[in-house]
Amino acid sequence: MANQAICPYYGKNEDACDVGCGYITSHDAKMIIKYCSSCYGSCQKYRELTGKSATPPTHQQPPPQPIGDRPLTPPLFGLLALGLCSATYAFDQLPLYAIDLRAMAVVLFCGALGQIGSGLSSLKKNPLSAVAFAGFGLFWLSILALDILPRAGYGKLPGTLPMVGYLAMWGLFSLIICQGHESISRVCRLVFTMLTSFLLLLAIALATSNTAALHAAAAVGLACGLPGISLGLYHFWRETALALQPEMSRSNKTR
């Protein structure tokens, strides 16, 4: 036992390691027999004093990226709802097929609620998108009250001049949204730019009673709705596939 190595901290300093210093308790005796006399390299206290880790290092995953540092993305459900409302209302302006007013009212109402919900959910991350989508959600509700319901027999249609001014005001609001801040994405900028053209052309068509301008506005409205609908459906399909992928991998492992 005399030729075996002894821990260099044994009986040296009570502040560092009090084993061997002063009164030796039963715990100290066990530590001396188990570690201090020969196997002090595996002692937890020795590793702490020498700066060595008690357990071997393991591979650690990188910390998750904070939400505030992630790139801003448009509220995709709101973009889908906006495109659906724009395309439906624009298609109603064409003389190709008469849409049932009840079905169109349901589409506009559900799309407006989807835009408002998406806008409120993105209020902290992107206030501009929140104002844009929540604002146009209220706009489609107002179109439902000013145009669709009076045509179905509930209320009276507003005059031509107030409706022209109303559409032009919202067209300018859409123009401010698409040019107001650099945080808005390119897809949102494209959708709101075409929405501006749609509303202004619709106001011009109502003011001049020009059928060609009305058809041009409807074509622009349909083109405005396609990017939002396609991007929203694509991301919805992608998120669904990512959500189902872990379940598929688990089922394969069980087999």
C-alpha positions in Angstrom: 0.0 0.0 0.0 3.0 2.3 0.6 4.1 2.1 -3.0 0.6 3.0 -4.3 -0.1 6.6 -5.4 -2.1 8.7 -3.0 -4.4 11.6 -4.0 -2.4 14.9 -4.0 -5.3 16.6 -2.3 -5.5 14.1 0.6 -5.2 15.8 4.0 -4.0 19.1 2.4 -6.8 21.7 2.6 -10.2 21.5 4.4 -11.7 24.1 2.0 -10.8 22.1 -1.1 -11.1 18.5 0.1 -11.6 17.8 3.8 -11.0 14.0 3.5 -8.0 13.2 5.8 -8.1 16.5 7.6 -9.0 16.6 11.2 -11.5 14.0 12.5 -12.1 11.1 10.1 -15.7 10.1 9.8 -17.0 6.8 8.5 -17.7 8.5 5.2 -14.1 9.7 5.0 -12.9 6.2 5.8 -14.9 4.8 2.9 -13.6 7.5 0.6 -10.0 6.8 1.6 -10.4 3.1 1.0 -12.3 3.5 -2.3 -10.5 6.5 -3.9 -7.8 8.3 -2.0 -5.4 5.4 -1.7 -5.2 4.4 -5.3 -8.2 5.2 -7.5 -8.4 8.9 -6.9 -8.6 9.5 -10.7 -12.3 8.3 -10.7 -13.2 10.5 -7.6 -15.8 13.1 -8.3 -14.1 15.6 -6.0 -10.7 15.1 -7.6 -12.2 15.7 -11.0 -13.9 18.9 -9.8 -10.6 20.2 -8.3 -8.6 19.4 -11.4 -11.3 20.8 -13.7 -12.1 17.5 -15.4 -15.6 16.5 -16.3 -17.1 13.7 -14.3 -18.8 12.3 -17.4 -17.5 12.1 -20.9 -18.7 14.9 -23.3 -21.7 14.0 -25.4 -22.8 15.4 -28.7 -25.1 18.3 -28.1 -27.6 19.6 -30.6 -27.4 23.3 -31.5 -29.7 25.5 -29.6 -33.0 26.3 -31.3 -33.0 29.6 -33.2 -35.0 32.3 -31.3 -38.3 33.2 -32.8 -37.4 36.8 -33.1 -34.3 36.0 -35.3 -36.3 33.9 -37.8 -37.2 35.5 -41.1 -40.7 37.0 -41.3 -43.2 34.9 -43.3 -46.6 36.0 -44.3 -49.6 34.5 -42.5 -50.3 31.9 -45.2 -53.8 31.1 -44.2 -54.7 34.8 -44.4 -53.1 34.9 -47.8 -55.1 31.9 -48.9 -58.3 33.5 -47.6 -57.6 36.8 -49.2 -56.9 35.2 -52.6 -60.1 33.1 -52.3 -62.2 36.2 -51.5 -60.7 38.3 -54.3 -61.1 35.5 -56.9 -64.7 34.8 -55.8 -65.8 38.5 -55.9 -63.9 39.0 -59.2 -65.5 36.0 -60.8 -68.9 37.3 -59.8 -68.2 40.4 -62.0 -67.9 38.3 -65.1 -71.1 37.4 -67.1 -69.8 33.8 -67.6 -71.6 32.1 -64.7 -73.9 33.4 -62.1 -72.7 32.5 -58.6 -75.3 31.7 -56.0 -75.3 34.7 -53.6 -75.7 32.5 -50.6 -72.6 30.5 -51.5 -70.6 33.7 -52.2 -71.7 35.1 -48.9 -70.5 32.0 -47.1 -67.1 32.2 -48.9 -66.6 35.9 -48.2 -67.7 35.5 -44.6 -65.4 32.6 -43.9 -62.5 34.2 -45.8 -62.9 37.4 -43.9 -62.8 35.6 -40.5 -59.7 33.7 -41.7 -57.9 36.9 -42.6 -58.8 38.6 -39.3 -57.6 35.6 -37.3 -54.4 35.4 -39.3 -53.8 39.1 -38.8 -54.3 38.9 -35.1 -52.1 35.9 -34.8 -49.2 37.7 -36.5 -49.6 41.0 -34.6 -46.4 40.5 -32.5 -44.2 39.2 -35.2 -45.2 41.4 -38.1 -47.5 44.3 -37.3 -47.8 45.4 -41.0 -49.1 42.0 -42.1 -51.5 42.0 -39.1 -52.9 45.4 -40.1 -53.2 44.4 -43.8 -54.9 41.1 -43.3 -57.1 42.1 -40.4 -58.1 45.3 -42.3 -59.0 43.5 -45.5 -60.9 40.9 -43.5 -63.1 43.8 -42.3 -63.3 45.1 -45.9 -64.8 41.8 -47.2 -67.3 41.8 -44.3 -68.3 45.4 -45.4 -68.6 44.2 -49.1 -70.9 41.4 -47.8 -73.0 44.0 -46.1 -73.0 46.7 -48.8 -73.2 44.6 -52.0 -74.0 40.9 -51.5 -76.8 41.1 -48.9 -78.7 44.0 -50.6 -78.6 42.0 -53.9 -80.1 39.1 -52.0 -82.9 41.3 -50.8 -81.6 42.3 -47.4 -81.3 46.1 -47.3 -80.7 48.7 -50.0 -77.7 49.0 -52.4 -75.6 52.2 -51.7 -75.3 54.9 -54.4 -72.8 54.7 -57.2 -70.7 57.6 -56.0 -70.3 56.4 -52.3 -69.4 52.9 -53.6 -66.8 54.3 -56.0 -65.2 56.4 -53.2 -65.3 53.4 -50.9 -63.5 51.1 -53.4 -61.0 53.8 -54.3 -60.2 54.4 -50.6 -59.5 50.7 -50.0 -57.5 50.6 -53.2 -55.2 53.3 -51.9 -55.0 51.5 -48.6 -53.8 48.4 -50.4 -51.2 50.6 -52.3 -49.9 51.9 -49.0 -49.6 48.4 -47.6 -47.7 47.0 -50.5 -45.3 50.0 -50.6 -45.2 51.0 -46.9 -42.5 48.8 -45.4 -39.7 46.4 -46.4 -40.7 43.6 -44.0 -43.6 42.5 -46.2 -42.7 39.5 -48.4 -42.6 39.6 -52.2 -45.7 37.4 -52.6 -47.7 39.7 -50.3 -46.4 42.7 -52.2 -47.5 41.2 -55.5 -50.9 40.2 -54.2 -51.6 43.6 -52.7 -50.3 45.4 -55.8 -52.8 43.5 -58.0 -55.5 44.0 -55.4 -54.9 47.7 -55.7 -55.4 47.5 -59.4 -58.5 45.4 -59.0 -60.2 47.8 -56.6 -59.3 50.9 -58.6 -60.4 49.4 -61.9 -63.6 48.3 -60.2 -64.2 51.8 -59.0 -63.5 53.2 -62.5 -65.9 50.7 -64.0 -68.7 51.7 -61.6 -68.1 55.4 -62.1 -68.1 55.2 -65.9 -70.5 52.2 -66.3 -67.9 50.7 -68.7 -68.3 47.0 -69.3 -64.7 46.6 -70.7 -63.3 48.2 -67.5 -65.4 45.9 -65.4 -64.2 42.8 -67.2 -60.6 44.0 -67.0 -61.0 44.5 -63.2 -62.5 41.0 -62.9 -59.5 39.6 -64.8 -57.0 41.4 -62.5 -59.0 40.2 -59.5 -58.7 36.6 -60.6 -55.0 37.0 -61.2 -54.7 38.6 -57.7 -56.3 35.6 -56.1 -54.2 32.9 -57.8 -50.8 33.6 -56.1 -52.4 33.6 -52.6 -54.4 30.5 -53.2 -51.5 28.5 -54.8 -49.0 29.5 -52.1 -51.4 28.9 -49.3 -52.4 25.4 -50.6 -48.7 24.6 -51.2 -47.7 25.5 -47.7 -50.7 23.8 -46.2 -49.8 20.6 -48.1 -46.1 20.9 -47.0 -47.0 21.4 -43.3 -49.4 18.4 -43.5 -46.7 16.2 -45.0 -44.2 17.3 -42.3 -46.7 16.6 -39.6 -47.4 13.1 -41.0 -43.8 12.2 -41.6 -43.0 11.4 -37.9 -46.1 9.2 -37.7 -45.1 7.3 -40.9 -41.5 6.8 -39.6 -42.9 5.5 -36.3 -45.2 3.0 -38.1 -42.2 1.8 -40.2 -40.1 1.3 -37.0 -42.9 -0.8 -35.4 -43.0 -3.0 -38.4 
